[in-house]
Amino acid sequence: MRPNWLTAGAIRLGLLSLFVVLTAMVRGHLSHRSAGWLLLAGALFVVTAAALFALATQRVALALPLLEGPRRLTDAVLLVLRRIGLPLVGLAFFLVWTFVYIGIWWVHPHDAFRGLEPHPRFADFFYTAVSTAFISPPGDIVAHSRGARAGTIIEMLTAFALVTAYAGSFFEVRRERPAG
């Protein structure tokens, strides 16, 4: 039996916090070659996770009663996201952007970012992704190339859009149709 104050959301947030701490403690440094292999592994993981998400969404959509077409799919996606929980969705978002930044660095290791060691750690890119997601890019690792700058802007825009969409899902703001 768990105490009443220990909710599933609190457990997920604790797991996310634990993952952040463990990621920050990883000591291994990336070489250009290891970054390429890590990108390949990350891409395979994203494809697998997307396929599992699609299967779960399809399963939920088929079980939803009385809904048709796009509304059924939208409700199924939101239901699956709520079951996963905001902290784990946030973790997925941070990891995707971590791999985007590793990819940008892999393409232009000497020009993409300022403030990185010649062989940066995975944790450096994770730190950049998490900080940038909160519309506060780190001051010690700076996007320098046009690609890195574009990536940080796109991450900030998508993070803001996700937060507002999540908040909007609670209020279900809809336009009123004029009568007659």
Buried (B, 14 or more C-beta within 10 A) or exposed (E): EEEEEEEEEEEBBEBBEEBBEEBBEEEEBBEEEBBBEBBEEBEEBBEEEEEEBEEBBEEBBEEBEEEEEEEBBEBBBBBBBEEBBBBBBBBBBBBBBBBBBBBBBBBBBEBBBEBBEEEBBBBBBBBBBBBBBEEEBBEEBBBBBEBBBEBBEEBBEBBEEBBEEBEEEEEEEEEEEEEE
